[in-house]
Amino acid sequence: MYLPQPFKKFESQYPEVAKLYEELGVKCQSAGPLDAKTRYLVNLGIAVGAVSPGAVKSHARKALEQGATSEELHHALLLALTTVGFPAMIAAIGWVEEVIEAEGK
């Protein structure tokens, strides 16, 4: 699994906190009725709103792993346009394209 270098450093400095953070994520993912692909597409939209390149790439990668298509990723990005604006959406398109190219999808 890909982890960004800053997170790896955080994990080595604060292993207990990192473990609890990961457990919280697992609990949040399993707390409701959404399937994995849908959850990661929702997370992708949230990451676009936060203008977080790392989170956008992570959730795009995870959505692809759960069977999302590049068209579904792009649709999720387009939906962000009217809520978070054009600059954030365009930036996210670039970040997602990097993931799609790296994953060969």
C-alpha positions in Angstrom: 0.0 0.0 0.0 1.3 3.5 -0.9 1.9 5.8 2.0 3.2 9.4 1.6 6.6 10.0 3.2 5.2 12.6 5.7 2.8 10.0 7.0 5.5 7.4 7.3 7.5 9.8 9.4 4.4 10.6 11.5 3.9 6.8 11.9 7.4 6.3 13.1 7.4 9.2 15.5 3.9 8.5 16.9 3.1 4.8 16.4 0.3 4.7 19.0 -1.4 7.7 17.6 -1.0 6.4 14.0 -2.5 3.1 15.0 -5.5 4.7 16.6 -6.0 7.0 13.6 -6.0 4.0 11.3 -8.5 2.2 13.6 -10.8 5.2 13.6 -10.7 5.2 9.8 -11.6 1.5 9.7 -14.5 2.1 12.1 -15.8 5.1 10.1 -15.6 3.0 6.8 -17.7 0.2 8.3 -20.2 2.3 10.3 -22.8 2.5 7.5 -24.5 0.9 4.5 -22.3 2.3 1.7 -20.2 -0.1 -0.3 -16.4 0.5 -0.5 -16.4 2.0 -4.0 -19.1 4.5 -3.0 -17.4 5.4 0.2 -14.1 6.2 -1.6 -15.9 8.3 -4.2 -17.5 10.2 -1.4 -14.1 10.6 0.3 -12.7 11.8 -3.0 -15.3 14.6 -3.1 -14.5 15.6 0.4 -10.8 15.6 -0.4 -11.5 17.9 -3.4 -13.3 20.3 -1.0 -10.4 20.3 1.3 -8.0 20.9 -1.6 -5.8 18.2 -0.4 -3.6 16.6 -3.1 -2.5 13.7 -0.9 -6.1 12.8 0.1 -7.4 13.2 -3.5 -4.7 10.9 -4.8 -5.2 8.4 -1.9 -9.0 8.2 -2.3 -8.8 8.0 -6.1 -6.3 5.1 -5.8 -8.6 3.4 -3.3 -11.7 3.9 -5.4 -9.9 2.4 -8.4 -8.9 -0.6 -6.2 -12.6 -1.1 -5.4 -13.6 -1.1 -9.1 -14.3 2.5 -9.8 -13.7 3.5 -13.4 -11.8 6.7 -14.5 -15.2 8.0 -15.8 -16.7 7.6 -12.2 -13.7 9.4 -10.7 -14.1 12.2 -13.2 -17.9 12.4 -12.5 -17.1 12.7 -8.8 -14.7 15.5 -9.6 -17.2 17.3 -11.8 -19.8 17.2 -9.0 -17.4 19.3 -6.9 -17.5 22.2 -9.4 -20.6 23.9 -8.1 -19.8 23.4 -4.4 -16.0 24.1 -4.2 -15.4 25.9 -7.4 -13.5 25.6 -10.6 -9.9 26.0 -9.3 -10.2 23.2 -6.8 -11.9 20.9 -9.3 -9.3 21.6 -12.0 -6.4 21.0 -9.5 -8.1 17.7 -8.5 -8.4 16.6 -12.1 -4.7 16.9 -12.4 -4.0 15.0 -9.3 -6.4 12.2 -10.3 -4.9 12.0 -13.7 -1.5 11.3 -12.1 -3.1 8.4 -10.2 -4.9 7.0 -13.3 -1.6 7.1 -15.3 0.4 5.5 -12.5 -2.2 2.8 -12.0 -2.5 2.2 -15.8 -6.3 2.7 -15.8 
